[in-house]
Protein backbone atom coordinates (compact mmCIF):
# COMPACT_ATOMS: atom_id res chain seq x y z
CA UNK A 1 0.00 0.00 0.00
CA UNK A 2 1.26 3.56 -0.70
CA UNK A 3 2.54 5.43 2.32
CA UNK A 4 0.58 8.58 1.55
CA UNK A 5 -3.15 8.46 0.80
CA UNK A 6 -4.67 11.86 -0.08
CA UNK A 7 -8.35 12.62 0.21
CA UNK A 8 -10.53 10.39 -1.96
CA UNK A 9 -12.24 12.83 -4.30
CA UNK A 10 -12.96 12.78 -8.01
CA UNK A 11 -10.07 15.07 -8.95
CA UNK A 12 -7.62 12.80 -7.12
CA UNK A 13 -8.96 9.60 -8.70
CA UNK A 14 -6.31 9.19 -11.39
CA UNK A 15 -3.27 10.85 -9.88
CA UNK A 16 -3.49 9.41 -6.37
CA UNK A 17 -5.56 6.26 -6.80
CA UNK A 18 -5.35 4.73 -10.24
CA UNK A 19 -1.68 5.60 -10.72
CA UNK A 20 -0.80 3.69 -7.53
CA UNK A 21 -2.95 0.70 -8.39
CA UNK A 22 -1.45 0.55 -11.88
CA UNK A 23 2.00 0.21 -10.34
CA UNK A 24 0.80 -2.79 -8.38
CA UNK A 25 -0.87 -4.33 -11.44
CA UNK A 26 2.27 -3.91 -13.54
CA UNK A 27 4.32 -5.58 -10.81
CA UNK A 28 1.77 -8.41 -10.68
CA UNK A 29 2.06 -8.95 -14.45
CA UNK A 30 5.85 -8.92 -14.26
CA UNK A 31 5.61 -11.65 -11.62
CA UNK A 32 3.28 -13.74 -13.79
CA UNK A 33 5.66 -13.55 -16.74
CA UNK A 34 8.60 -14.44 -14.51
CA UNK A 35 6.72 -17.49 -13.24
CA UNK A 36 5.93 -18.53 -16.81
CA UNK A 37 9.57 -18.18 -17.88
CA UNK A 38 10.75 -20.12 -14.84
CA UNK A 39 8.23 -22.88 -15.55
CA UNK A 40 9.52 -23.27 -19.11
CA UNK A 41 13.15 -23.24 -17.94
CA UNK A 42 12.35 -25.85 -15.28
CA UNK A 43 10.80 -28.12 -17.90
CA UNK A 44 13.76 -27.83 -20.25
CA UNK A 45 16.22 -28.46 -17.42
CA UNK A 46 14.45 -31.07 -15.32
CA UNK A 47 12.50 -33.28 -17.69
CA UNK A 48 13.77 -36.83 -17.34
CA UNK A 49 14.38 -39.53 -19.91
CA UNK A 50 13.55 -43.00 -18.65
CA UNK A 51 14.59 -46.26 -20.25
CA UNK A 52 11.80 -48.76 -19.74
CA UNK A 53 11.44 -52.48 -20.42
CA UNK A 54 12.44 -53.96 -23.73
CA UNK A 55 9.79 -54.44 -26.40
CA UNK A 56 10.52 -58.05 -27.48
CA UNK A 57 8.74 -58.01 -30.82
CA UNK A 58 10.52 -54.81 -31.80
CA UNK A 59 13.86 -55.77 -30.24
CA UNK A 60 14.51 -52.39 -28.59
CA UNK A 61 13.93 -50.60 -25.32
CA UNK A 62 11.26 -47.96 -24.66
CA UNK A 63 12.66 -44.49 -24.00
CA UNK A 64 10.19 -42.04 -22.47
CA UNK A 65 10.52 -38.37 -21.47
CA UNK A 66 8.64 -37.50 -18.27
CA UNK A 67 7.97 -34.29 -16.35
CA UNK A 68 5.66 -33.58 -13.41
CA UNK A 69 3.94 -36.93 -13.70
CA UNK A 70 3.31 -36.73 -17.46
CA UNK A 71 5.06 -38.66 -20.21
CA UNK A 72 5.57 -38.07 -23.91
CA UNK A 73 3.92 -41.35 -24.87
CA UNK A 74 0.60 -39.76 -23.96
CA UNK A 75 1.25 -36.02 -24.10
CA UNK A 76 3.10 -33.48 -26.22
CA UNK A 77 5.24 -32.34 -23.30
CA UNK A 78 6.83 -29.39 -25.09
CA UNK A 79 3.44 -28.02 -26.13
CA UNK A 80 2.07 -28.43 -22.61
CA UNK A 81 4.92 -26.89 -20.64
CA UNK A 82 6.13 -24.26 -23.11
CA UNK A 83 2.77 -23.03 -24.41
CA UNK A 84 -0.35 -24.43 -22.75
CA UNK A 85 0.45 -24.15 -19.02
CA UNK A 86 1.95 -20.63 -19.30
CA UNK A 87 -1.16 -19.64 -21.24
CA UNK A 88 -3.35 -20.93 -18.40
CA UNK A 89 -1.42 -18.72 -15.96
CA UNK A 90 -1.92 -15.71 -18.23
CA UNK A 91 -5.61 -16.50 -18.72
CA UNK A 92 -6.12 -16.41 -14.97
CA UNK A 93 -4.18 -13.13 -14.78
CA UNK A 94 -6.34 -11.64 -17.54
CA UNK A 95 -9.43 -12.24 -15.41
CA UNK A 96 -7.71 -10.39 -12.57
CA UNK A 97 -6.94 -7.48 -14.90
CA UNK A 98 -10.51 -7.35 -16.17
CA UNK A 99 -11.84 -7.33 -12.61
CA UNK A 100 -9.38 -4.58 -11.68
CA UNK A 101 -10.48 -2.42 -14.61
CA UNK A 102 -14.17 -2.76 -13.75
CA UNK A 103 -13.48 -2.09 -10.08
CA UNK A 104 -11.63 1.16 -10.79
CA UNK A 105 -14.49 2.41 -12.97
CA UNK A 106 -17.00 1.50 -10.26
CA UNK A 107 -14.93 3.41 -7.69
CA UNK A 108 -15.02 6.51 -9.86
CA UNK A 109 -18.81 6.23 -10.12
CA UNK A 110 -19.11 5.92 -6.34
CA UNK A 111 -16.83 8.92 -5.83
CA UNK A 112 -19.04 11.02 -8.09
CA UNK A 113 -22.22 9.91 -6.33
CA UNK A 114 -20.78 10.59 -2.87
CA UNK A 115 -19.10 13.89 -3.71
CA UNK A 116 -21.91 15.36 -5.80
CA UNK A 117 -24.80 13.77 -3.85
CA UNK A 118 -26.39 12.33 -6.98
CA UNK A 119 -29.71 10.66 -6.38
CA UNK A 120 -28.99 7.97 -8.97
CA UNK A 121 -26.70 5.16 -7.85
CA UNK A 122 -24.66 2.74 -9.89
CA UNK A 123 -27.18 -0.01 -9.13
CA UNK A 124 -29.89 2.03 -10.88
CA UNK A 125 -28.18 1.49 -14.23
CA UNK A 126 -29.57 -1.57 -15.98
CA UNK A 127 -26.41 -2.48 -17.86
CA UNK A 128 -23.69 -4.73 -16.43
CA UNK A 129 -19.95 -4.52 -15.83
CA UNK A 130 -17.98 -1.82 -17.59
CA UNK A 131 -20.98 -0.80 -19.70
CA UNK A 132 -22.89 0.00 -16.50
CA UNK A 133 -20.12 2.13 -14.99
CA UNK A 134 -19.34 4.03 -18.21
CA UNK A 135 -23.06 4.69 -18.75
CA UNK A 136 -23.25 6.11 -15.21
CA UNK A 137 -20.24 8.34 -15.82
CA UNK A 138 -21.70 9.56 -19.10
CA UNK A 139 -25.38 9.93 -18.21
CA UNK A 140 -25.23 10.86 -14.52
CA UNK A 141 -21.77 12.39 -13.97
CA UNK A 142 -21.84 14.01 -17.40
CA UNK A 143 -18.28 13.30 -18.52
CA UNK A 144 -17.05 12.15 -21.91
CA UNK A 145 -16.27 8.42 -21.64
CA UNK A 146 -14.69 8.26 -25.11
CA UNK A 147 -16.80 5.47 -26.58
CA UNK A 148 -15.43 6.30 -30.04
CA UNK A 149 -11.77 6.07 -28.99
CA UNK A 150 -9.38 3.38 -30.18
CA UNK A 151 -8.81 2.49 -26.52
CA UNK A 152 -12.49 1.70 -25.94
CA UNK A 153 -12.58 -0.33 -29.16
CA UNK A 154 -9.67 -2.43 -27.92
CA UNK A 155 -11.22 -2.77 -24.46
CA UNK A 156 -14.34 -4.29 -25.98
CA UNK A 157 -12.22 -6.75 -27.95
CA UNK A 158 -10.28 -7.69 -24.81
CA UNK A 159 -13.64 -8.25 -23.14
CA UNK A 160 -14.49 -10.81 -25.85
CA UNK A 161 -11.38 -12.82 -24.93
CA UNK A 162 -12.24 -12.50 -21.25
CA UNK A 163 -15.77 -13.79 -21.90
CA UNK A 164 -14.48 -16.77 -23.88
CA UNK A 165 -12.27 -17.71 -20.94
CA UNK A 166 -15.04 -17.27 -18.35
CA UNK A 167 -17.94 -18.80 -20.23
CA UNK A 168 -16.29 -21.24 -22.66
CA UNK A 169 -13.19 -22.31 -20.71
CA UNK A 170 -11.14 -20.63 -23.42
CA UNK A 171 -12.74 -22.59 -26.27
CA UNK A 172 -13.36 -20.61 -29.45
CA UNK A 173 -16.65 -22.35 -30.20
CA UNK A 174 -19.82 -22.25 -28.16
CA UNK A 175 -21.64 -25.28 -26.75
CA UNK A 176 -23.50 -25.72 -30.04
CA UNK A 177 -20.22 -25.81 -31.94
CA UNK A 178 -20.61 -22.33 -33.43
CA UNK A 179 -17.39 -20.40 -33.95
CA UNK A 180 -16.99 -17.27 -31.80
CA UNK A 181 -15.98 -15.00 -34.67
CA UNK A 182 -15.31 -11.78 -32.75
CA UNK A 183 -12.75 -13.49 -30.52
CA UNK A 184 -11.10 -15.28 -33.44
CA UNK A 185 -10.83 -12.05 -35.43
CA UNK A 186 -9.11 -10.31 -32.52
CA UNK A 187 -6.67 -13.19 -32.09
CA UNK A 188 -5.61 -12.77 -35.73
CA UNK A 189 -4.93 -9.07 -35.12
CA UNK A 190 -2.67 -9.46 -32.07
CA UNK A 191 0.74 -11.15 -32.19
CA UNK A 192 0.58 -12.09 -28.51
CA UNK A 193 -2.61 -14.13 -28.99
CA UNK A 194 -2.92 -17.45 -30.77
CA UNK A 195 -5.18 -20.46 -31.14
CA UNK A 196 -7.63 -22.01 -33.56
CA UNK A 197 -9.73 -24.08 -31.16
CA UNK A 198 -8.72 -22.47 -27.85
CA UNK A 199 -7.30 -19.12 -26.76
CA UNK A 200 -3.54 -19.13 -26.24
CA UNK A 201 -2.19 -16.07 -24.46
CA UNK A 202 1.50 -15.46 -25.11
CA UNK A 203 4.06 -13.22 -23.49
CA UNK A 204 3.28 -9.55 -23.99
CA UNK A 205 -0.50 -9.68 -24.10
CA UNK A 206 -1.06 -8.90 -20.43
CA UNK A 207 1.23 -5.86 -20.64
CA UNK A 208 -0.66 -4.78 -23.75
CA UNK A 209 -3.96 -5.00 -21.85
CA UNK A 210 -2.59 -2.95 -18.95
CA UNK A 211 -1.35 -0.34 -21.41
CA UNK A 212 -4.80 -0.04 -22.98
CA UNK A 213 -6.45 0.28 -19.57
CA UNK A 214 -3.93 2.93 -18.52
CA UNK A 215 -4.51 4.96 -21.69
CA UNK A 216 -8.27 4.80 -21.17
CA UNK A 217 -7.95 5.91 -17.55
CA UNK A 218 -5.92 8.88 -18.78
CA UNK A 219 -8.72 9.79 -21.20
CA UNK A 220 -11.22 9.71 -18.33
CA UNK A 221 -8.90 11.85 -16.23
CA UNK A 222 -8.82 14.44 -19.02
CA UNK A 223 -12.62 14.33 -19.19
CA UNK A 224 -12.85 14.95 -15.45
CA UNK A 225 -10.48 17.90 -15.64
CA UNK A 226 -12.38 19.39 -18.58
CA UNK A 227 -15.70 19.12 -16.80
CA UNK A 228 -14.31 20.70 -13.62
CA UNK A 229 -12.83 23.64 -15.56
CA UNK A 230 -16.17 24.25 -17.28
CA UNK A 231 -18.24 23.90 -14.11
Backbone as numpy.savetxt, mean C-alpha at the origin, in Angstrom:
# Nx Ny Nz CAx CAy CAz Cx Cy Cz
7.39 8.66 18.71 6.56 9.85 18.71 7.44 11.10 18.71
7.02 12.17 17.99 7.81 13.41 18.01 7.85 14.00 19.40
8.93 14.71 19.70 9.10 15.27 21.03 8.25 16.52 21.23
7.93 17.19 20.14 7.14 18.42 20.26 5.84 18.25 19.49
4.72 18.43 20.14 3.40 18.30 19.51 2.66 19.62 19.63
2.60 20.42 18.57 1.89 21.70 18.63 0.38 21.47 18.67
-0.34 22.54 18.81 -1.79 22.47 18.92 -2.39 21.83 17.67
-3.35 20.93 17.87 -3.97 20.24 16.75 -5.08 21.11 16.17
-4.73 21.85 15.14 -5.68 22.68 14.42 -5.47 22.45 12.93
-6.44 22.88 12.14 -6.41 22.63 10.70 -5.12 23.13 10.06
-4.71 24.34 10.40 -3.52 24.91 9.76 -2.23 24.17 10.12
-2.25 23.43 11.21 -1.07 22.65 11.60 -1.10 21.21 11.06
-2.19 20.84 10.41 -2.41 19.44 10.02 -1.25 18.87 9.20
-0.82 19.59 8.17 0.24 19.04 7.32 1.62 19.20 7.97
1.93 20.41 8.39 3.29 20.70 8.84 3.67 19.95 10.11
2.73 19.82 11.04 3.06 19.26 12.34 2.38 17.92 12.65
1.65 17.40 11.70 0.99 16.11 11.92 1.37 15.15 10.80
0.94 15.46 9.60 1.21 14.57 8.47 2.71 14.43 8.19
3.44 15.52 8.29 4.88 15.45 7.99 5.59 14.49 8.94
5.17 14.47 10.23 5.75 13.53 11.18 5.35 12.09 10.86
4.07 11.90 10.59 3.60 10.54 10.32 4.20 9.99 9.03
4.46 10.86 8.06 5.11 10.40 6.83 6.52 9.89 7.10
7.22 10.54 8.01 8.56 10.06 8.37 8.49 8.64 8.92
7.51 8.40 9.77 7.35 7.05 10.33 7.00 6.04 9.25
6.10 6.42 8.34 5.69 5.52 7.27 6.86 5.19 6.35
7.66 6.17 6.03 8.82 5.93 5.17 9.81 4.99 5.85
10.00 5.17 7.16 10.87 4.27 7.90 10.31 2.85 7.91
9.00 2.74 8.07 8.32 1.44 8.03 8.57 0.74 6.69
8.41 1.48 5.60 8.61 0.90 4.26 10.06 0.48 4.07
10.99 1.29 4.55 12.41 0.92 4.46 12.66 -0.39 5.19
12.01 -0.56 6.34 12.16 -1.80 7.09 11.59 -2.99 6.35
10.44 -2.81 5.70 9.83 -3.89 4.92 10.75 -4.32 3.79
11.33 -3.37 3.09 12.22 -3.70 1.97 13.50 -4.37 2.47
13.98 -3.93 3.63 15.16 -4.59 4.21 14.85 -6.04 4.56
13.68 -6.28 5.15 13.27 -7.65 5.47 13.18 -8.51 4.22
12.61 -7.94 3.16 12.48 -8.69 1.90 13.85 -9.05 1.34
14.77 -8.08 1.33 16.13 -8.34 0.83 16.83 -9.40 1.67
16.66 -9.31 2.98 17.31 -10.28 3.87 16.72 -11.68 3.67
15.43 -11.75 3.41 14.79 -13.03 3.16 15.33 -13.68 1.90
15.52 -12.90 0.85 16.08 -13.43 -0.40 17.52 -13.87 -0.18
18.30 -13.05 0.51 19.70 -13.40 0.77 19.81 -14.66 1.61
18.91 -14.82 2.57 18.91 -16.00 3.43 18.60 -17.26 2.62
17.67 -17.14 1.69 17.36 -18.27 0.81 18.56 -18.66 -0.03
19.19 -17.69 -0.65 20.31 -17.98 -1.54 21.51 -18.54 -0.78
21.64 -18.17 0.49 22.77 -18.61 1.29 22.51 -19.92 2.01
21.26 -20.12 2.47 21.01 -21.23 3.40 20.20 -22.38 2.82
19.76 -22.28 1.58 19.06 -23.43 1.02 20.02 -24.63 1.00
19.50 -25.79 1.26 20.32 -26.99 1.37 20.04 -27.95 0.23
21.09 -28.64 -0.19 20.94 -29.69 -1.19 21.11 -31.02 -0.50
20.08 -31.84 -0.58 20.10 -33.15 0.06 20.21 -34.24 -0.99
21.04 -35.23 -0.69 21.15 -36.42 -1.54 20.31 -37.51 -0.89
19.27 -37.93 -1.58 18.35 -38.91 -1.03 18.67 -40.31 -1.56
17.76 -41.24 -1.32 17.99 -42.63 -1.71 18.17 -42.76 -3.22
18.84 -43.83 -3.60 18.99 -44.12 -5.02 17.64 -44.49 -5.63
17.52 -44.18 -6.92 16.34 -44.60 -7.68 16.79 -45.77 -8.55
16.50 -47.02 -8.12 17.08 -48.21 -8.77 16.84 -48.26 -10.27
15.60 -48.01 -10.68 15.30 -48.16 -12.11 15.98 -47.11 -12.97
16.39 -46.01 -12.33 17.08 -44.97 -13.09 18.58 -44.95 -12.81
18.99 -45.76 -11.84 20.41 -45.92 -11.53 21.10 -44.60 -11.17
20.42 -43.77 -10.36 21.07 -42.55 -9.87 20.40 -42.13 -8.57
21.04 -41.23 -7.88 20.49 -40.76 -6.61 19.60 -39.53 -6.85
18.68 -39.29 -5.90 17.82 -38.11 -5.95 18.50 -36.96 -5.22
18.63 -35.84 -5.89 19.21 -34.64 -5.29 18.10 -33.59 -5.20
17.86 -33.11 -3.98 16.74 -32.20 -3.76 17.23 -30.95 -3.01
16.84 -29.78 -3.49 17.08 -28.53 -2.76 15.91 -28.30 -1.80
16.24 -27.92 -0.55 15.19 -27.66 0.44 15.48 -26.34 1.15
14.39 -25.68 1.58 14.53 -24.44 2.37 13.23 -24.22 3.13
13.36 -24.02 4.42 12.22 -23.74 5.30 11.09 -24.75 5.14
11.48 -26.01 5.06 10.49 -27.08 5.01 9.90 -27.36 3.65
10.36 -26.67 2.61 9.87 -26.89 1.26 10.98 -27.44 0.38
10.61 -28.24 -0.61 11.62 -28.81 -1.50 11.29 -28.51 -2.95
12.32 -28.60 -3.80 12.13 -28.23 -5.20 11.55 -29.35 -6.05
11.23 -30.48 -5.42 10.48 -31.50 -6.16 9.00 -31.11 -6.25
8.55 -30.32 -5.29 7.15 -29.91 -5.25 6.97 -28.45 -5.62
7.94 -27.63 -5.24 7.80 -26.18 -5.39 8.92 -25.58 -6.21
8.63 -24.46 -6.86 9.66 -23.63 -7.50 10.22 -22.73 -6.41
11.29 -23.19 -5.77 11.80 -22.49 -4.59 12.24 -21.07 -4.91
12.92 -20.89 -6.03 13.38 -19.55 -6.37 12.21 -18.59 -6.55
11.17 -19.02 -7.22 10.00 -18.18 -7.42 9.35 -17.83 -6.08
9.26 -18.81 -5.20 8.63 -18.59 -3.90 9.40 -17.58 -3.06
10.71 -17.83 -2.90 11.47 -17.04 -1.93 12.05 -15.74 -2.49
12.15 -15.64 -3.80 12.69 -14.42 -4.40 11.57 -13.46 -4.81
10.42 -14.03 -5.21 9.32 -13.19 -5.69 8.06 -13.25 -4.84
7.53 -14.46 -4.63 6.21 -14.59 -4.03 6.16 -14.14 -2.57
7.04 -14.67 -1.73 7.01 -14.31 -0.31 7.31 -12.82 -0.07
8.32 -12.24 -0.75 8.51 -10.78 -0.58 7.28 -9.98 -1.03
6.60 -10.46 -2.08 5.39 -9.79 -2.53 4.30 -9.85 -1.47
4.19 -10.99 -0.76 3.21 -11.09 0.31 3.49 -10.06 1.41
4.77 -9.89 1.75 5.13 -8.87 2.75 4.71 -7.48 2.28
4.96 -7.20 1.01 4.63 -5.87 0.48 3.12 -5.69 0.36
2.40 -6.75 0.05 0.94 -6.65 -0.01 0.37 -6.27 1.35
0.87 -6.90 2.39 0.44 -6.56 3.74 0.77 -5.11 4.07
1.96 -4.67 3.68 2.37 -3.29 3.93 1.50 -2.30 3.16
1.08 -2.68 1.95 0.21 -1.79 1.18 -1.11 -1.55 1.90
-1.64 -2.57 2.54 -2.88 -2.40 3.30 -2.66 -1.43 4.45
-1.49 -1.50 5.08 -1.15 -0.55 6.14 -1.10 0.87 5.59
-0.47 1.04 4.43 -0.38 2.36 3.81 -1.76 2.91 3.46
-2.61 2.05 2.92 -3.96 2.49 2.54 -4.75 2.92 3.77
-4.61 2.15 4.86 -5.29 2.52 6.10 -4.76 3.82 6.66
-3.45 4.02 6.57 -2.82 5.27 7.03 -3.37 6.46 6.26
-3.45 6.33 4.94 -3.93 7.43 4.10 -5.36 7.81 4.46
-6.22 6.83 4.60 -7.61 7.09 4.96 -7.71 7.72 6.35
-6.89 7.23 7.26 -6.93 7.75 8.63 -6.53 9.23 8.68
-5.51 9.61 7.92 -5.07 11.00 7.92 -6.15 11.92 7.33
-6.84 11.46 6.30 -7.93 12.25 5.74 -9.08 12.39 6.75
-9.39 11.29 7.43 -10.44 11.35 8.45 -10.07 12.33 9.56
-8.80 12.32 9.97 -8.37 13.25 11.02 -8.56 14.70 10.61
-8.28 14.99 9.33 -8.47 16.36 8.85 -9.95 16.74 8.90
-10.81 15.82 8.52 -12.25 16.08 8.59 -12.68 16.38 10.03
-12.18 15.58 10.97 -12.55 15.77 12.38 -12.01 17.08 12.93
-10.83 17.48 12.47 -10.28 18.77 12.88 -11.17 19.91 12.40
-11.60 19.82 11.15 -12.49 20.86 10.62 -13.78 20.93 11.41
-14.38 19.76 11.67 -15.66 19.75 12.39 -15.51 20.35 13.79
-14.43 19.96 14.48 -14.22 20.44 15.84 -13.89 21.92 15.87
-13.01 22.35 14.99 -12.54 23.73 15.00 -13.60 24.71 14.51
-14.37 24.30 13.51 -15.35 25.20 12.91 -16.77 24.95 13.40
-16.92 23.95 14.27 -18.24 23.62 14.86 -19.30 23.33 13.79
-18.88 22.57 12.77 -19.83 22.18 11.73 -20.87 21.23 12.31
-22.09 21.39 11.88 -23.16 20.50 12.33 -23.04 19.12 11.68
-22.61 19.09 10.45 -22.44 17.81 9.74 -21.17 17.10 10.21
-21.31 15.81 10.47 -20.15 15.01 10.86 -19.75 14.08 9.72
-18.61 13.49 9.86 -18.11 12.58 8.82 -19.08 11.42 8.60
-19.70 10.97 9.68 -20.62 9.84 9.58 -21.90 10.18 8.81
-22.15 11.47 8.59 -23.34 11.88 7.83 -23.15 11.68 6.32
-21.90 11.53 5.90 -21.62 11.34 4.48 -21.85 9.87 4.12
-22.61 9.63 3.06 -23.02 8.27 2.73 -21.94 7.45 2.03
-20.93 8.10 1.52 -19.85 7.37 0.85 -18.99 6.64 1.88
-18.02 5.87 1.39 -17.14 5.11 2.28 -15.68 5.47 2.02
-14.85 5.21 3.05 -13.40 5.32 2.88 -12.96 6.71 2.47
-12.00 6.75 1.53 -11.42 8.02 1.12 -12.41 8.87 0.34
-13.40 8.27 -0.29 -14.43 9.05 -0.99 -15.30 9.80 0.03
-15.55 9.18 1.17 -16.33 9.84 2.21 -15.58 11.06 2.77
-14.32 10.87 3.11 -13.57 11.97 3.72 -13.33 13.11 2.73
-13.01 12.80 1.48 -12.79 13.88 0.51 -14.09 14.59 0.17
-15.21 13.87 0.17 -16.50 14.53 -0.03 -16.81 15.49 1.11
-16.47 15.08 2.33 -16.69 15.96 3.50 -15.83 17.21 3.36
-14.58 17.03 3.01 -13.68 18.18 2.89 -14.15 19.14 1.79
-14.69 18.58 0.74 -15.15 19.41 -0.38 -16.50 20.07 -0.09
-17.46 19.28 0.35 -18.82 19.78 0.50 -19.06 20.54 1.81
-18.44 20.08 2.88 -18.67 20.71 4.19 -17.59 21.74 4.52
-16.31 21.31 4.42 -15.22 22.24 4.75 -14.98 23.25 3.63
-15.38 22.90 2.42 -15.29 23.86 1.31 -13.91 24.06 0.73
-13.06 23.01 0.79 -11.73 23.15 0.20 -11.64 22.33 -1.09
-10.73 22.72 -1.95 -10.49 21.99 -3.20 -9.76 20.69 -2.87
-10.34 19.56 -3.22 -9.72 18.27 -2.93 -9.04 17.67 -4.17
-8.96 18.45 -5.23 -8.13 18.11 -6.40 -8.50 16.75 -7.01
-9.79 16.57 -7.27 -10.25 15.32 -7.87 -9.80 15.16 -9.33
-9.35 16.24 -9.94 -8.88 16.15 -11.32 -7.35 16.04 -11.42
-6.68 15.96 -10.28 -5.22 15.91 -10.27 -4.70 14.53 -10.67
-3.47 14.50 -11.14 -2.83 13.22 -11.47 -2.65 12.39 -10.20
-2.43 13.06 -9.07 -2.26 12.34 -7.81 -3.53 11.57 -7.45
-4.68 12.23 -7.55 -5.93 11.55 -7.23 -6.20 10.39 -8.19
-5.87 10.58 -9.45 -6.03 9.52 -10.45 -5.20 8.30 -10.06
-3.97 8.53 -9.62 -3.12 7.42 -9.21 -3.62 6.78 -7.92
-4.14 7.60 -7.02 -4.67 7.07 -5.75 -5.82 6.11 -6.01
-6.67 6.44 -6.95 -7.79 5.56 -7.27 -7.31 4.25 -7.90
-6.23 4.32 -8.66 -5.66 3.09 -9.24 -5.03 2.23 -8.15
-4.32 2.88 -7.23 -3.73 2.15 -6.10 -4.83 1.47 -5.29
-5.96 2.15 -5.16 -7.08 1.60 -4.43 -7.60 0.32 -5.10
-7.51 0.25 -6.42 -7.93 -0.97 -7.14 -7.05 -2.15 -6.74
-5.74 -1.91 -6.63 -4.83 -2.97 -6.22 -5.11 -3.37 -4.77
-5.35 -2.39 -3.93 -5.69 -2.66 -2.53 -6.94 -3.51 -2.45
-7.95 -3.19 -3.23 -9.21 -3.94 -3.19 -9.05 -5.37 -3.68
-8.20 -5.57 -4.68 -7.93 -6.92 -5.17 -7.28 -7.76 -4.07
-6.38 -7.15 -3.32 -5.71 -7.87 -2.23 -6.70 -8.20 -1.11
-7.54 -7.23 -0.75 -8.48 -7.42 0.36 -9.60 -8.39 0.00
-10.17 -8.21 -1.18 -11.39 -8.95 -1.52 -11.15 -10.20 -2.37
-9.99 -10.26 -3.05 -9.74 -11.39 -3.95 -8.45 -12.14 -3.58
-7.89 -11.85 -2.40 -6.63 -12.47 -2.00 -5.55 -12.27 -3.06
-5.59 -11.11 -3.71 -4.58 -10.78 -4.71 -4.84 -11.34 -6.09
-5.88 -12.15 -6.25 -6.18 -12.75 -7.55 -6.76 -11.69 -8.49
-6.40 -11.77 -9.76 -6.81 -10.77 -10.74 -8.05 -11.18 -11.52
-8.79 -12.13 -10.97 -10.10 -12.51 -11.49 -11.04 -12.63 -10.31
-12.31 -12.30 -10.53 -13.27 -12.41 -9.44 -13.73 -13.85 -9.27
-14.66 -14.08 -8.36 -15.08 -15.44 -8.04 -15.83 -16.11 -9.18
-16.29 -15.31 -10.15 -16.94 -15.88 -11.32 -15.96 -16.09 -12.48
-14.69 -15.78 -12.20 -13.66 -15.96 -13.23 -13.50 -14.78 -14.17
-14.15 -13.67 -13.87 -14.05 -12.49 -14.72 -12.79 -11.70 -14.39
-12.06 -11.32 -15.43 -10.83 -10.56 -15.24 -11.12 -9.19 -14.65
-10.29 -8.75 -13.70 -10.43 -7.42 -13.09 -9.56 -6.46 -13.90
-10.16 -5.90 -14.94 -9.42 -5.16 -15.96 -8.70 -3.93 -15.41
-9.37 -3.17 -14.54 -8.76 -1.93 -14.04 -7.44 -2.21 -13.32
-7.42 -3.29 -12.53 -6.19 -3.65 -11.81 -5.12 -4.13 -12.79
-5.51 -4.93 -13.76 -4.54 -5.44 -14.73 -3.95 -4.31 -15.56
-4.78 -3.34 -15.93 -4.28 -2.21 -16.72 -3.24 -1.41 -15.93
-3.50 -1.21 -14.64 -2.56 -0.46 -13.81 -1.24 -1.22 -13.66
-1.33 -2.53 -13.50 -0.12 -3.35 -13.38 0.78 -3.18 -14.61
0.17 -3.08 -15.78 0.94 -2.93 -17.02 1.62 -1.57 -17.09
1.09 -0.59 -16.36 1.63 0.77 -16.41 2.78 1.01 -15.44
2.93 0.14 -14.45 3.88 0.39 -13.36 4.94 -0.71 -13.34
6.20 -0.33 -13.43 7.30 -1.30 -13.47 7.40 -2.13 -12.20
6.98 -1.55 -11.07 7.14 -2.25 -9.80 5.92 -3.11 -9.44
5.03 -3.32 -10.42 3.94 -4.28 -10.27 4.06 -5.33 -11.37
3.57 -6.53 -11.08 3.64 -7.61 -12.06 2.50 -8.58 -11.77
2.34 -9.55 -12.67 1.38 -10.61 -12.43 0.30 -10.69 -13.49
0.02 -11.91 -13.92 -1.07 -12.17 -14.85 -2.30 -12.70 -14.13
-2.08 -13.62 -13.20 -3.18 -14.23 -12.45 -3.30 -13.65 -11.03
-2.19 -13.11 -10.52 -2.16 -12.63 -9.14 -1.22 -11.43 -9.05
-1.57 -10.47 -8.22 -0.75 -9.27 -8.05 0.60 -9.63 -7.44
1.67 -9.16 -8.07 3.02 -9.29 -7.53 3.55 -7.88 -7.31
3.83 -7.55 -6.08 4.37 -6.23 -5.74 5.88 -6.33 -5.59
6.59 -5.57 -6.40 8.05 -5.62 -6.40 8.63 -4.42 -5.64
9.92 -4.47 -5.47 10.61 -3.38 -4.78 10.34 -2.06 -5.49
10.06 -1.04 -4.73 9.84 0.29 -5.28 8.39 0.73 -5.28
7.46 -0.23 -5.29 6.05 0.16 -5.39 5.57 0.85 -4.12
5.95 0.34 -2.97 5.49 0.94 -1.72 6.00 2.38 -1.59
7.25 2.62 -1.96 7.78 3.98 -1.92 7.05 4.88 -2.92
6.68 4.32 -4.05 5.90 5.06 -5.03 4.56 5.48 -4.45
3.89 4.56 -3.76 2.59 4.85 -3.14 2.73 5.96 -2.10
3.75 5.86 -1.25 3.96 6.89 -0.24 4.20 8.26 -0.90
4.95 8.25 -1.99 5.21 9.51 -2.70 3.94 10.13 -3.24
3.04 9.31 -3.77 1.75 9.81 -4.27 0.92 10.37 -3.12
0.87 9.64 -2.02 0.11 10.13 -0.86 0.68 11.46 -0.36
1.99 11.55 -0.29 2.62 12.78 0.20 2.29 13.96 -0.72
2.36 13.73 -2.02 2.04 14.80 -2.98 0.59 15.25 -2.84
-0.30 14.29 -2.61 -1.71 14.64 -2.46 -1.95 15.41 -1.16
-1.29 15.00 -0.10 -1.40 15.75 1.17 -0.92 17.20 0.98
0.12 17.37 0.18 0.63 18.72 -0.07 -0.39 19.56 -0.83
-1.10 18.94 -1.76 -2.16 19.64 -2.48 -3.27 20.08 -1.52
-3.64 19.19 -0.61 -4.66 19.56 0.38 -4.18 20.69 1.27
-2.91 20.64 1.64 -2.34 21.70 2.48 -2.42 23.05 1.77
-2.16 23.06 0.48 -2.27 24.29 -0.31 -3.71 24.77 -0.35
-4.65 23.81 -0.47 -6.07 24.18 -0.48 -6.49 24.80 0.85
-5.98 24.25 1.94 -6.29 24.79 3.26 -5.77 26.21 3.39
-4.52 26.41 2.98 -3.92 27.75 3.07 -4.69 28.76 2.22
-5.08 28.35 1.02 -5.83 29.24 0.14 -7.16 29.64 0.73
-7.85 28.67 1.30 -9.15 28.96 1.91 -8.99 29.92 3.10
-7.96 29.70 3.91 -7.75 30.54 5.09 -7.42 31.98 4.68
-6.64 32.13 3.61 -6.28 33.48 3.16 -7.49 34.24 2.63
-8.43 33.46 2.04 -9.61 34.09 1.44 -10.76 34.24 2.42
-10.57 33.70 3.63 -11.68 33.74 4.60 -11.89 35.16 5.13
